Amino acid sequence: MTITGIITAIVIGTIVGVLARLVLPGKQSIGVLLTIGVGILAALIGTALANAIGIPTATSGVDWLELLVQVVVAAIGVALVASLKGRKRSAISR
């Protein structure tokens, strides 16, 4: 992966993570850096998943279907991380 690919993954991952937080209802108890990390991971997994199910990811414009898959994966990731972090917090406060 080139440096341009890495920078693009970070930028797209940040956007995907923020979109996932906006899509999920309620308040998520995770920080910004964790959201960005989940978004970056979701962007990479979402692209691989889109390729696996036959969605074209190498187009000349914005790949809207690929972006949709990435946001769905990121929303699942943010919800999972927020629920796991919430469990740890409630177990400590008891």
N, C-alpha and C positions, 0 to 999 in steps of 0.2 A: 504494500500500500504506500502510495506517495504522500508527501507532506501535504499536498493539496487535498488528497482524499481524507487524511486525518483531520485537517482543519474543517473540511466540509462536514465530516461526521460529527464533530463537536458542535458546529453551528446548527445543523439540522437536528441533532440530538437535544440541544437546548430548546429549540422551538417545539419539538415533539413533546418534551417533558412538560413544558408550560401548557401546551394545548391539552395534554392529558389531565393536568390539574384543573383546567377550566371545564373539561367534560365531566369529571367526577363530581357528584353532588356532595355537599357537606364540606367540612374542614379536614384536611389531611395534616397530620402532625409530623411532617417531615420537613427538613430544611431545604433551602434552595440548591445547595451543592448536591444533596442526595437526589433531588428531583432531576437535576441536570445529568447526573450519573445514570439514573434509571432511563432517562430520555435517550442518552447516547447508546446504551445497551439495547434499548427497544428499537432504535433506528437501525442498528446492525441486524438484530433478529428479524425485524419487520421486513427489511430488504431481502433477507434470505428466505423468509416465509413467502413473500410475494413472488420471488423467483420459483420457489417450489410449487406453488399452485398455478403458475403460468401467467402471472400478471407481468406485462412488459415493463421493465425498469430502466431501459436505456432508450429514452425518447428525447426529442429535441427540446421539449418544454418541461413543464412541471408534471411530475408523475403523480397525479391526484390519487389514483387507486393505491399506489405504493405508500403515499403519505397517510392515507386512511388506515391501511394495515399497520403502519408504524404507530399511529396515535392510539389505535385499539390495543396494541401490545403494550404501549407505554401506560395507558390507563389501567390495564390489568396489573402491570408492574408497580405503579404508584399505589394502587389500592392494596396490593399484597404487602409492600414494604410498610405502608402506613398502619396496616392491621398488625403486622408483626411488631412494629415499634410501639404501638399502643398497648399490646399485651405485655411487653417488657416493662413499660412504665407503670401499668396497673399492678403488676406482680411486685414491683419494688415498693410502691406506696402502701401496700398492705401491712 
